[in-house]
Amino acid sequence: MGASPVRFAGLLATLASAAGTWRLEQPAPPAGSPYKVPLGRPGDLSCWSATRCLLAVEGNAIVARGLYAYDGVEWRQLATVCGGPADTTRIAWSGPDEFWVVSTPSLPRSGGGLGLCRFRGGQVIASYSTPPESSDPFRVMSAAACSGPDDCWFAGGGAQDPAGQRVGGYHLHWNGQTLTSTYAPQGRGVSDVIASGGAFFETTYMGAQREDRDSEVPLRAAEETPQPIHSIRGTSFRNELFASLPRAGVPLHGTELLAADVAAGTVPWYVGGGAASGPDASAETSVPRPPIAVRFSDNFYRELPLDESVFGATDRFADVAAVPGTDHAWVVVQSFQERGSATARARVAQLSPDGTVAIQRLPAGGAGRGAAAKIEFTGPDEGWMVTNAGWLFHFTDGAARARDVDPAFSRVITYRPNESVAQSIPDTPPVDDSQLFAPPAVEPEPEPTPTETRVTRVRALMAKMSRPRVDRRLRLSISFTLRRAARVQLQAKRKGRVVARTPLRTLRPGRHTLRLQLVRRRWPDALRFVTRESRATR
């Protein structure tokens, strides 16, 4: 009896991939450790080519938080800066030696997903974040993609600006020169974003954030059915017309999409499962329903008819890797309960467009190395999977590859520009601990020596100066009235040396407050105002 064309194509693809097998392939032990160790929870796994891959890890007591790079032969540490928590750290390639990382900000700022690092040519060329009191602050980002060096999107969850005037899904767009914030019409949390065919496509949770069951989702227009796939063309957002098939026992908001991927010349894959966020999510678990895979076919987004008998009630596809040169994909299979496990045996599955599913457990025997977390493929016989504990598995046919010797990936990057308050090198701490955190006295700037024989008496530039105040975060603030426009800077000094300063800013007449971030180890003993006043304003 002959096989149908679709089933026969799926069989051929399965046989073709039989040459590749999964095997544990961990980086060399770090210095001081005699054994290979897990790298910590992974934030993202992404490849530019088969010999150029990046892995962001949360790190642990032995491994530093940051980035690892694969050169076709081995994985090595690439950066000990621009890391962050696994839940928010993401990688977006914008060129062969240029990429972005969603990270924590530079100290003293903090918060996963609130900073961006731009790498190029083997260094961090730019670092971005905003102060908490900014009028347009960054919101938490957990998805990123670029179509090139001049077009990148970073996305997060439902939020609003400080004034409450812009509400929706938080997005940040890079146009090659500036970063611009946008609040998309639908406020569901973005789980992933990809670039495909001149546009960007994103998948969403049902809630405002990952596993957020309580927050209200800001929607500018009501939806008859939830729309978990969006497209971005230029700077315009659109809900793509897709709704999961009705299922007995699965509520309206019971299905969410967790990941997306596309390979060159192929149709994107979108995957997920039972919702763990939104109004219909059960407490401390996900909605019981089989995993879901979606593709665009015949002008419609269609849910693939998977063999659901091989899955548990709360199994979900947590990540997907489209396989270049084929119409297939590999997915990470997780039950909701094991999503954070560092000891479970990982599960991955190969998906065919006709819904055929082939599940494998890794390792095949013995103790588990953690639930599968992230997956990436660069060819039919070349792929990687990293577990929740930080163990790497390589899908390969064993063929040797030439080492990528690009200098941009050959040394460890340890420097990141500090986008927050500039600080000098720490000095020794003060001896008098009893006055360690007392606000210092303000040292007025000496009056300049007159250079003209005719002197016109003018009122003092600054008046009504408040006492310095220091809050719990060691942020010093001082208020004053400026009688004329001038450039003003506040300096903190210790033993005659400047240990912190604000930017030299031009201020208009009126009441102003300057804030300065202090550090315990270099606590100042004096404050000093530096002013630059134009003669025309005197």
Secondary structure, DSSP 8 states (H G I E B T S, - for coil): ----HHHHHHHHHHHHGGG-EEEE------TT-SS-----SEEEEEEEETTEEEEEE---SSS-SEEEEE-SS-EEEEESSS---TTT-EEEEEETTEEEEEE--STT---TTSEEEEEETTEEEEEE---TT-SS----EEEEEEEETTEEEEEEEEEE-TTS--EEEEEEEE-SS-EEEEEESB-S-EEEEEEETTEEEEEE-SSSSTT--SS---BSS--SS---EEEEETTEEEE--------TT--TT-EEEEEEE--TTS--EEEEEE-SSSTT--TTS--S---EEEEEETTEEEE----GGGS-TTEEEEEEEE-TTSS-EEEEEEEGGGTT-SSS-EEEEEE-TT--EEEEEESSSSS----EEEEEEEETTEEEEEETTS-EEEEE----------GGGSS-B------S--B-------S-GGGTTS---EE--------SSS------SEES----EE-TT-EEEEEEEESS-EEEEEEEEETTEEEEE---EEE-SEEEEEEEE--GGG--SEEEEEEE--GGG-
